[in-house]
């Protein structure tokens, strides 16, 4: 599993100009079962995506198609982790 932390390094006006395309990117990856949760940081200086993939290289390839990445809107930090405990609804994620 991966936590993808985005930090904007452009203005919110530029973020908003590419937001619709970014949302479409998110929806596509939800449909493919890669993204599990996402949302804005508070304060609004970036976002977080929880993802399920076989490797960091796969996540990097996916991120490369994000309009925020293509237009250099955000910096991406990728944290890989192995869930060892979950709420019952997310048991399928443990010990992957």
Buried (B, 14 or more C-beta within 10 A) or exposed (E): BBBBBBEBEBEEEBBEBBBEBBEEBBEEBBEEEBBBEBEEEEEEBBBBBBBBBEEEEBBBEBBEEBBBBBBEBBEBEBEEEEBEEEEEEEEEBEEE
